[in-house]
Amino acid sequence: MIYRPDLRQQYKAHARARIRENFWPTIGAALLALVPMFLISLIMEAGTYNLSDTPTLAELARLYRTLGIYLLAVLLIGSPIQFGAKQYYIARARGQQTSAWTVVSCFSSGKKFITSIKLQLCIIVRSLGWLVLLFVSIFAAAMLLILVPVLGVIAMIALIPLACLISVKIRRYDGAFICMTDTPDASVWQATGSCVPIFRDHNWELLVFDLSFILWQLLAVVTLGIGALYVVPYQEMTFVNYFDALCNRDTQPENNQITD
């Protein structure tokens, strides 16, 4: 099947219907996923608290120590929670009954726990080249802005489409969570690699898909994160519908006959 942009609203309506079916369990699942990540983010705030403009060696040591603890917490706590949350949203998007405790299910299974960490590391490795390209481009544009302001402004403007392209190239690897859910015995390298042909020729569609949620994301910001309890499941479930459509699966809205 070729994804048609006009179906995006149907995928969104399908996701909203799934949320309404189990509203409070879905909100509870989002809460279980977002609160630990918020608490982990406080680690960096603690490390940069009272950091002077010209840090001393002791302050730098504290900063690097905090950064190490933060990255370790993201990997060992954040990755399993993210994997569990994705599995919950995948199940709900497909109309399958599952408990909100699926979000933390990786901590009760050694295999799932290791898989979640390996998958996160694999996504980072595959995304690294794109991130390096972005950082190098930003540095080059900044240098041009200092040396030749006119060319620097042009380079800064050119960074916008480049950043959009890179965000899409990295975003497509979110499909690996769906692949690992459907084929749990596959390798994480195979799962992430399989996302590339699935999204080939759909880069623009994926960008428009993500941009279509920008007002919802702004709502989450102005509500100090409370709105994210609805916005995150909404976007995640819609993405599952989109991914399944690209894979020509039978979990599409028109097959489930759910309307908004």
Secondary structure, DSSP 8 states (H G I E B T S, - for coil): ----GGGHHHHHHHHHHHHHHTHHHHHHHHHHHHHHHHHHHHHHHHHHTT--SS--HHHHHHHHHHHHHHHHHIIIIIHHHHHHHHHHHHHHHTT----GGGGGGGGG-HHHHHHHHHHHHHHHHHHHHHHHHHHHHHHHHHHHHHH-HHHHHHHHHHHHHHHHHHHHHHHGGGHHHHHHHH-TTS-HHHHHHHHHHHHTT-HHHHHHHHHTTHHHHHHHHHTTTTTHHHHHHHHHHHHHHHHHHHTT-TTSHHHHT---
